[in-house]
Amino acid sequence: MLISSIAFRGQSLDEAKLGVLAAALIATVGGWAAFRVIRRLPPEVRARQISRTADDLVDLSDDVDPACSHHCSLAMTFAP
């Protein structure tokens, strides 16, 4: 609303304020409704849906040599 009060005047300002308030209300009601629907699902269905969305994590970092301290890895990072 701060930006709209700087950018608009008169009826345009009123419409912008109404749009911001309507968007906030719609988002709140939509989020509430989504959580209510999800809560009403049987636990087995919710567990099945959650398990299908988990992908395997890919480890992109190099393995750390336990014999070397963190200073060695920093030295290798900044080496030319």
Buried (B, 14 or more C-beta within 10 A) or exposed (E): EEEBEEEBEEEEBEEBBEEEEEEEEEEEEEEEEEEEEEEEEEEEEEEEEEEEEEEEEEEEEEEEEEEEEEEEEEEEEEEE
